Amino acid sequence: DVAVVGGGSVNLDVPVTVSALQFTGGSIQGPSDLIIVNDLIWTGGRFQGASGTLVTTTSSALVTLSGGQHTIDGRTLVLNSATNWTTGLIELANGGILEIAASATLTSNPSLALESIFATGIGTAQLRNAGAIVKQGANSSGIGQTVQYSGTGSIAVNSGDFIFAAPPAAHKMPRG
């Protein structure tokens, strides 16, 4: 099934699997997990839930992050496939976690100004990278200093700047 969420709130009170999700606004929340098998097109909205609840893409999914702000609030978003991030900030709110699995690549190719992954609220926001982050395009993207980064995955800067902020100072990753 293809799910379309454009506003309001969807409550996951049982585990749900969808073939595809078009998420343009509102919130997907609740105590249960969500699995996306094929496509996730995320242009805005908030994945919200208690710590430990998952939103997972399968290895066959094609994930596109574009449009407005993308918020992971308390939940963990696990990317197991190719993900293209072109516009929109990624907010890790209240201990939200973005996890890039070993099978996944997050390609950042911002079409506008600086796009970043940043933290808000309480709890420890985390970016767990076991796969790859690839920066393409002329504009900048990066990881904010309030996000805890971990993992054995790679970060490759093919063009533009990737700003990896770590206290006390921000650093630009070299190209190449």
C-alpha positions, 0 to 999 in steps of 0.5 A: 500500500502507498501511504500519503500523509500531508497534514494532521497526525497519524498514530501508529498504535500497531506496527505498520508496513507500507510499500511507499510513503509520500510524507509532505506534512503533519506528523507520524507518531505513536508507540509502534514501528513503521517499515517502508519497503519501496519508496519514501518521498519526504518533503516535510513533516515529523516522525515522532515517537518514544525513544526506541521506536523505529522508522525503517527503509528496506534495502530496496527502498529509494529515499528522497529528502527534499522540500521543507524541514524533516524532523525526527523527534524521539524516534530512530530513522534507519536508512538501509538504502540509497538516499538523496537529500537535496533540500530541507534541514534535518532536525533531530529533536528530543534525542532523535537518531538518524542511522545510516546502515552499512548497506546505505548511502546518504547523498547530499546535493543541496540545491539551495543554501546550506543544508544541515543535520542539527539537534534541538530539545532534550536528549542526545541527538545522534547520527550513526553512520555505518554506510556512507555520506557523499557530498555532491554539488556546489552548495554546502551541507553538514552536521551541527555541533550538537549532534553526536556522530558515531560509526565506521562509515565514510564521508566523501566530499566530491564537490562543495563543502561538508561542514563537520562541526565538533566542539569547540570548532567547526571543520570543513572536510577537504574535497577529493 
